[in-house]
C-alpha cells in the first residue's frame, strides 16, 4: 500500500505563489476575498446567522452565502445595506500597491 503525503493548504499556497500566473490571479482576487472575510467576521462577531442577516437586509440567505464565498460582485448599495444591517460604517480606501 502506497503512503500518501499530506500537505497543508498554507504550504500548498506558498508553493503555488511561486507561479507568476497563480500569484497574479491571487492578487487580482484579493479584494473580493477580503470583503468576504470582513462580512463573515462581522456576522460571526454579532452571533447572527446568514438567515438573520438576510432578514435584516430584506434579502434572501442565498445572497449572503454568495457574498461570503466571494461568488458575487456586490453593488455599493448592497454593501451599504449590509453595513446598516450589521450597524457598521462603510469605508473605501485606495492604497499604494
SVG drawing of the C-alpha trace seen along z (x, -y; Angstrom):
<svg xmlns="http://www.w3.org/2000/svg" viewBox="-37 -56 45 58">
<polyline fill="none" stroke="black" stroke-width="0.4" points="0.0,0.0 1.4,-3.4 1.6,-6.0 0.0,-9.4 2.0,-12.5 -0.3,-15.2 0.4,-18.9 -1.3,-21.8 -3.3,-24.4 -0.8,-27.0 2.2,-25.1 0.4,-24.4 -0.5,-28.1 3.1,-29.1 4.3,-26.7 1.8,-27.9 2.7,-31.6 6.0,-30.9 4.0,-30.5 3.6,-34.1 0.2,-33.3 -1.2,-31.9 0.3,-34.9 -1.3,-37.4 -4.7,-35.8 -4.5,-35.5 -3.6,-39.2 -6.4,-40.2 -9.0,-38.4 -7.6,-39.5 -10.1,-42.5 -13.1,-40.2 -11.9,-37.7 -11.1,-40.5 -14.7,-41.7 -16.0,-38.2 -13.7,-37.7 -14.9,-41.0 -18.6,-40.1 -18.1,-36.7 -16.1,-38.2 -18.7,-40.9 -21.6,-38.5 -19.9,-35.9 -18.9,-38.6 -22.5,-39.6 -23.5,-35.9 -26.1,-36.0 -26.8,-33.5 -26.8,-34.2 -30.6,-33.9 -30.9,-36.5 -28.6,-38.9 -30.5,-38.4 -33.8,-39.1 -32.3,-42.4 -31.3,-43.3 -34.6,-42.4 -33.0,-39.8 -32.5,-36.0 -30.0,-33.8 -28.5,-32.8 -27.4,-36.4 -25.4,-36.3 -23.9,-32.9 -22.7,-34.3 -21.2,-37.3 -19.4,-35.2 -18.0,-32.8 -16.9,-35.7 -19.3,-34.4 -20.9,-37.8 -19.8,-41.3 -22.0,-43.4 -23.1,-46.9 -22.2,-49.7 -25.9,-49.9 -25.9,-46.3 -22.7,-46.8 -24.4,-49.8 -27.5,-47.7 -25.2,-45.1 -23.3,-47.6 -26.6,-49.1 -27.8,-45.6 -24.6,-45.0 -24.6,-48.5 -21.3,-49.3 -19.9,-52.2 -18.6,-51.6 -15.1,-52.9 -13.4,-52.7 -9.7,-53.3 -7.2,-53.2 -3.6,-52.4 -0.2,-52.0 0.4,-48.6"/>
</svg>
